[in-house]
Amino acid sequence: RDRVLIILQRDRILIILQRDRILIILQSDRVLIILQRDRILIILQCDRVLIIIPIDRILIILQSDRVLVILQRDRILIILQSDRVLIILQSDRVLIILQRDRVLIILQRDRILIILQRDRILIILQSDRVLIILQRDRILIIL
């Protein structure tokens, strides 16, 4: 009915539903779920948990071994990893990067650039030819 398709298997459970562009796929060994409604896509796996959801340029990815989250809405990007925590945010030329070993934050708005690191704190501000650099060992300010 209205392009509805269901497939079931014991070894590999496969379910496909197509109604208003809806697609669902399930597998026992590798759990895989795909939903497509207004560009919605979800993928799940047992060994590597992977979730992808694009809605209005939104993308979410999750993995068990390496946790990876990506969100894209108005140029917003977030990346998370277990070994290396990495967060990136982009909105109106704003970029934020976070890492456990090296915390790095970059902000760009009207030529404003800020960089932060744990071992070496580095801040750079550029607005109307203004440059400020700060470090723990060496403080450097340029105007």
NUSE-153264 format. One record per residue (C-alpha): residue in three letters; x, y, z. Coordinates in steps of 0.05 Angstrom, whole numbers, padded with zeros to 5 digits. Layout:
N
<atom><drengu>ala</drengu><c1>X</c1><c2>Y</c2><c3>Z</c3></atom>
...
END
This chain:
143
<atom><drengu>arg</drengu><c1>00000</c1><c2>00000</c2><c3>00000</c3></atom>
<atom><drengu>asp</drengu><c1>00029</c1><c2>00066</c2><c3>-00022</c3></atom>
<atom><drengu>arg</drengu><c1>00095</c1><c2>00033</c2><c3>-00037</c3></atom>
<atom><drengu>val</drengu><c1>00101</c1><c2>-00006</c2><c3>00029</c3></atom>
<atom><drengu>leu</drengu><c1>00154</c1><c2>-00061</c2><c3>00028</c3></atom>
<atom><drengu>ile</drengu><c1>00171</c1><c2>-00106</c2><c3>00087</c3></atom>
<atom><drengu>ile</drengu><c1>00225</c1><c2>-00160</c2><c3>00084</c3></atom>
<atom><drengu>leu</drengu><c1>00240</c1><c2>-00206</c2><c3>00143</c3></atom>
<atom><drengu>gln</drengu><c1>00297</c1><c2>-00256</c2><c3>00148</c3></atom>
<atom><drengu>arg</drengu><c1>00320</c1><c2>-00298</c2><c3>00208</c3></atom>
<atom><drengu>asp</drengu><c1>00395</c1><c2>-00294</c2><c3>00197</c3></atom>
<atom><drengu>arg</drengu><c1>00393</c1><c2>-00222</c2><c3>00173</c3></atom>
<atom><drengu>ile</drengu><c1>00330</c1><c2>-00185</c2><c3>00196</c3></atom>
<atom><drengu>leu</drengu><c1>00316</c1><c2>-00135</c2><c3>00141</c3></atom>
<atom><drengu>ile</drengu><c1>00256</c1><c2>-00088</c2><c3>00145</c3></atom>
<atom><drengu>ile</drengu><c1>00244</c1><c2>-00037</c2><c3>00090</c3></atom>
<atom><drengu>leu</drengu><c1>00185</c1><c2>00010</c2><c3>00094</c3></atom>
<atom><drengu>gln</drengu><c1>00171</c1><c2>00059</c2><c3>00039</c3></atom>
<atom><drengu>arg</drengu><c1>00114</c1><c2>00107</c2><c3>00054</c3></atom>
<atom><drengu>asp</drengu><c1>00125</c1><c2>00180</c2><c3>00040</c3></atom>
<atom><drengu>arg</drengu><c1>00199</c1><c2>00165</c2><c3>00029</c3></atom>
<atom><drengu>ile</drengu><c1>00206</c1><c2>00124</c2><c3>00093</c3></atom>
<atom><drengu>leu</drengu><c1>00261</c1><c2>00071</c2><c3>00093</c3></atom>
<atom><drengu>ile</drengu><c1>00277</c1><c2>00026</c2><c3>00152</c3></atom>
<atom><drengu>ile</drengu><c1>00331</c1><c2>-00028</c2><c3>00150</c3></atom>
<atom><drengu>leu</drengu><c1>00345</c1><c2>-00074</c2><c3>00209</c3></atom>
<atom><drengu>gln</drengu><c1>00399</c1><c2>-00127</c2><c3>00214</c3></atom>
<atom><drengu>ser</drengu><c1>00413</c1><c2>-00174</c2><c3>00272</c3></atom>
<atom><drengu>asp</drengu><c1>00489</c1><c2>-00181</c2><c3>00267</c3></atom>
<atom><drengu>arg</drengu><c1>00498</c1><c2>-00108</c2><c3>00246</c3></atom>
<atom><drengu>val</drengu><c1>00439</c1><c2>-00067</c2><c3>00269</c3></atom>
<atom><drengu>leu</drengu><c1>00426</c1><c2>-00018</c2><c3>00213</c3></atom>
<atom><drengu>ile</drengu><c1>00368</c1><c2>00030</c2><c3>00216</c3></atom>
<atom><drengu>ile</drengu><c1>00356</c1><c2>00079</c2><c3>00160</c3></atom>
<atom><drengu>leu</drengu><c1>00298</c1><c2>00128</c2><c3>00163</c3></atom>
<atom><drengu>gln</drengu><c1>00286</c1><c2>00176</c2><c3>00105</c3></atom>
<atom><drengu>arg</drengu><c1>00231</c1><c2>00227</c2><c3>00116</c3></atom>
<atom><drengu>asp</drengu><c1>00248</c1><c2>00298</c2><c3>00097</c3></atom>
<atom><drengu>arg</drengu><c1>00321</c1><c2>00276</c2><c3>00091</c3></atom>
<atom><drengu>ile</drengu><c1>00324</c1><c2>00237</c2><c3>00156</c3></atom>
<atom><drengu>leu</drengu><c1>00377</c1><c2>00182</c2><c3>00158</c3></atom>
<atom><drengu>ile</drengu><c1>00393</c1><c2>00139</c2><c3>00219</c3></atom>
<atom><drengu>ile</drengu><c1>00445</c1><c2>00084</c2><c3>00219</c3></atom>
<atom><drengu>leu</drengu><c1>00460</c1><c2>00040</c2><c3>00280</c3></atom>
<atom><drengu>gln</drengu><c1>00513</c1><c2>-00013</c2><c3>00285</c3></atom>
<atom><drengu>cys</drengu><c1>00530</c1><c2>-00059</c2><c3>00344</c3></atom>
<atom><drengu>asp</drengu><c1>00606</c1><c2>-00059</c2><c3>00338</c3></atom>
<atom><drengu>arg</drengu><c1>00609</c1><c2>00013</c2><c3>00315</c3></atom>
<atom><drengu>val</drengu><c1>00549</c1><c2>00053</c2><c3>00336</c3></atom>
<atom><drengu>leu</drengu><c1>00537</c1><c2>00100</c2><c3>00279</c3></atom>
<atom><drengu>ile</drengu><c1>00478</c1><c2>00149</c2><c3>00277</c3></atom>
<atom><drengu>ile</drengu><c1>00470</c1><c2>00196</c2><c3>00218</c3></atom>
<atom><drengu>ile</drengu><c1>00411</c1><c2>00244</c2><c3>00217</c3></atom>
<atom><drengu>pro</drengu><c1>00410</c1><c2>00298</c2><c3>00164</c3></atom>
<atom><drengu>ile</drengu><c1>00351</c1><c2>00346</c2><c3>00177</c3></atom>
<atom><drengu>asp</drengu><c1>00357</c1><c2>00415</c2><c3>00147</c3></atom>
<atom><drengu>arg</drengu><c1>00432</c1><c2>00406</c2><c3>00140</c3></atom>
<atom><drengu>ile</drengu><c1>00437</c1><c2>00370</c2><c3>00208</c3></atom>
<atom><drengu>leu</drengu><c1>00486</c1><c2>00311</c2><c3>00212</c3></atom>
<atom><drengu>ile</drengu><c1>00495</c1><c2>00270</c2><c3>00275</c3></atom>
<atom><drengu>ile</drengu><c1>00546</c1><c2>00214</c2><c3>00277</c3></atom>
<atom><drengu>leu</drengu><c1>00559</c1><c2>00170</c2><c3>00338</c3></atom>
<atom><drengu>gln</drengu><c1>00610</c1><c2>00115</c2><c3>00345</c3></atom>
<atom><drengu>ser</drengu><c1>00626</c1><c2>00071</c2><c3>00405</c3></atom>
<atom><drengu>asp</drengu><c1>00701</c1><c2>00064</c2><c3>00396</c3></atom>
<atom><drengu>arg</drengu><c1>00709</c1><c2>00135</c2><c3>00372</c3></atom>
<atom><drengu>val</drengu><c1>00651</c1><c2>00179</c2><c3>00394</c3></atom>
<atom><drengu>leu</drengu><c1>00640</c1><c2>00226</c2><c3>00336</c3></atom>
<atom><drengu>val</drengu><c1>00583</c1><c2>00277</c2><c3>00336</c3></atom>
<atom><drengu>ile</drengu><c1>00574</c1><c2>00324</c2><c3>00278</c3></atom>
<atom><drengu>leu</drengu><c1>00519</c1><c2>00376</c2><c3>00277</c3></atom>
<atom><drengu>gln</drengu><c1>00509</c1><c2>00420</c2><c3>00216</c3></atom>
<atom><drengu>arg</drengu><c1>00457</c1><c2>00475</c2><c3>00222</c3></atom>
<atom><drengu>asp</drengu><c1>00476</c1><c2>00544</c2><c3>00197</c3></atom>
<atom><drengu>arg</drengu><c1>00548</c1><c2>00521</c2><c3>00191</c3></atom>
<atom><drengu>ile</drengu><c1>00550</c1><c2>00488</c2><c3>00261</c3></atom>
<atom><drengu>leu</drengu><c1>00599</c1><c2>00430</c2><c3>00266</c3></atom>
<atom><drengu>ile</drengu><c1>00611</c1><c2>00390</c2><c3>00330</c3></atom>
<atom><drengu>ile</drengu><c1>00661</c1><c2>00332</c2><c3>00332</c3></atom>
<atom><drengu>leu</drengu><c1>00671</c1><c2>00290</c2><c3>00394</c3></atom>
<atom><drengu>gln</drengu><c1>00722</c1><c2>00234</c2><c3>00402</c3></atom>
<atom><drengu>ser</drengu><c1>00737</c1><c2>00190</c2><c3>00462</c3></atom>
<atom><drengu>asp</drengu><c1>00812</c1><c2>00187</c2><c3>00454</c3></atom>
<atom><drengu>arg</drengu><c1>00817</c1><c2>00259</c2><c3>00430</c3></atom>
<atom><drengu>val</drengu><c1>00759</c1><c2>00303</c2><c3>00450</c3></atom>
<atom><drengu>leu</drengu><c1>00749</c1><c2>00349</c2><c3>00392</c3></atom>
<atom><drengu>ile</drengu><c1>00693</c1><c2>00400</c2><c3>00388</c3></atom>
<atom><drengu>ile</drengu><c1>00686</c1><c2>00446</c2><c3>00328</c3></atom>
<atom><drengu>leu</drengu><c1>00631</c1><c2>00499</c2><c3>00324</c3></atom>
<atom><drengu>gln</drengu><c1>00621</c1><c2>00541</c2><c3>00262</c3></atom>
<atom><drengu>ser</drengu><c1>00567</c1><c2>00594</c2><c3>00261</c3></atom>
<atom><drengu>asp</drengu><c1>00576</c1><c2>00663</c2><c3>00232</c3></atom>
<atom><drengu>arg</drengu><c1>00650</c1><c2>00651</c2><c3>00222</c3></atom>
<atom><drengu>val</drengu><c1>00658</c1><c2>00622</c2><c3>00292</c3></atom>
<atom><drengu>leu</drengu><c1>00705</c1><c2>00563</c2><c3>00301</c3></atom>
<atom><drengu>ile</drengu><c1>00715</c1><c2>00528</c2><c3>00368</c3></atom>
<atom><drengu>ile</drengu><c1>00761</c1><c2>00469</c2><c3>00374</c3></atom>
<atom><drengu>leu</drengu><c1>00771</c1><c2>00431</c2><c3>00440</c3></atom>
<atom><drengu>gln</drengu><c1>00820</c1><c2>00375</c2><c3>00452</c3></atom>
<atom><drengu>arg</drengu><c1>00840</c1><c2>00341</c2><c3>00517</c3></atom>
<atom><drengu>asp</drengu><c1>00915</c1><c2>00346</c2><c3>00506</c3></atom>
<atom><drengu>arg</drengu><c1>00912</c1><c2>00413</c2><c3>00470</c3></atom>
<atom><drengu>val</drengu><c1>00852</c1><c2>00457</c2><c3>00483</c3></atom>
<atom><drengu>leu</drengu><c1>00844</c1><c2>00500</c2><c3>00421</c3></atom>
<atom><drengu>ile</drengu><c1>00790</c1><c2>00554</c2><c3>00414</c3></atom>
<atom><drengu>ile</drengu><c1>00786</c1><c2>00596</c2><c3>00351</c3></atom>
<atom><drengu>leu</drengu><c1>00734</c1><c2>00651</c2><c3>00343</c3></atom>
<atom><drengu>gln</drengu><c1>00729</c1><c2>00688</c2><c3>00278</c3></atom>
<atom><drengu>arg</drengu><c1>00679</c1><c2>00745</c2><c3>00275</c3></atom>
<atom><drengu>asp</drengu><c1>00698</c1><c2>00810</c2><c3>00240</c3></atom>
<atom><drengu>arg</drengu><c1>00770</c1><c2>00786</c2><c3>00238</c3></atom>
<atom><drengu>ile</drengu><c1>00771</c1><c2>00764</c2><c3>00311</c3></atom>
<atom><drengu>leu</drengu><c1>00815</c1><c2>00704</c2><c3>00324</c3></atom>
<atom><drengu>ile</drengu><c1>00823</c1><c2>00671</c2><c3>00393</c3></atom>
<atom><drengu>ile</drengu><c1>00866</c1><c2>00610</c2><c3>00404</c3></atom>
<atom><drengu>leu</drengu><c1>00872</c1><c2>00576</c2><c3>00472</c3></atom>
<atom><drengu>gln</drengu><c1>00918</c1><c2>00519</c2><c3>00490</c3></atom>
<atom><drengu>arg</drengu><c1>00930</c1><c2>00487</c2><c3>00558</c3></atom>
<atom><drengu>asp</drengu><c1>01005</c1><c2>00478</c2><c3>00555</c3></atom>
<atom><drengu>arg</drengu><c1>01014</c1><c2>00544</c2><c3>00517</c3></atom>
<atom><drengu>ile</drengu><c1>00957</c1><c2>00594</c2><c3>00525</c3></atom>
<atom><drengu>leu</drengu><c1>00955</c1><c2>00632</c2><c3>00460</c3></atom>
<atom><drengu>ile</drengu><c1>00903</c1><c2>00687</c2><c3>00448</c3></atom>
<atom><drengu>ile</drengu><c1>00902</c1><c2>00725</c2><c3>00382</c3></atom>
<atom><drengu>leu</drengu><c1>00853</c1><c2>00782</c2><c3>00370</c3></atom>
<atom><drengu>gln</drengu><c1>00849</c1><c2>00815</c2><c3>00303</c3></atom>
<atom><drengu>ser</drengu><c1>00799</c1><c2>00872</c2><c3>00294</c3></atom>
<atom><drengu>asp</drengu><c1>00817</c1><c2>00936</c2><c3>00257</c3></atom>
<atom><drengu>arg</drengu><c1>00890</c1><c2>00916</c2><c3>00254</c3></atom>
<atom><drengu>val</drengu><c1>00894</c1><c2>00897</c2><c3>00328</c3></atom>
<atom><drengu>leu</drengu><c1>00935</c1><c2>00836</c2><c3>00345</c3></atom>
<atom><drengu>ile</drengu><c1>00940</c1><c2>00808</c2><c3>00417</c3></atom>
<atom><drengu>ile</drengu><c1>00980</c1><c2>00745</c2><c3>00433</c3></atom>
<atom><drengu>leu</drengu><c1>00983</c1><c2>00718</c2><c3>00504</c3></atom>
<atom><drengu>gln</drengu><c1>01026</c1><c2>00660</c2><c3>00529</c3></atom>
<atom><drengu>arg</drengu><c1>01041</c1><c2>00635</c2><c3>00599</c3></atom>
<atom><drengu>asp</drengu><c1>01116</c1><c2>00636</c2><c3>00591</c3></atom>
<atom><drengu>arg</drengu><c1>01119</c1><c2>00696</c2><c3>00545</c3></atom>
<atom><drengu>ile</drengu><c1>01065</c1><c2>00750</c2><c3>00543</c3></atom>
<atom><drengu>leu</drengu><c1>01064</c1><c2>00784</c2><c3>00475</c3></atom>
<atom><drengu>ile</drengu><c1>01017</c1><c2>00841</c2><c3>00457</c3></atom>
<atom><drengu>ile</drengu><c1>01018</c1><c2>00874</c2><c3>00389</c3></atom>
<atom><drengu>leu</drengu><c1>00974</c1><c2>00934</c2><c3>00372</c3></atom>
END
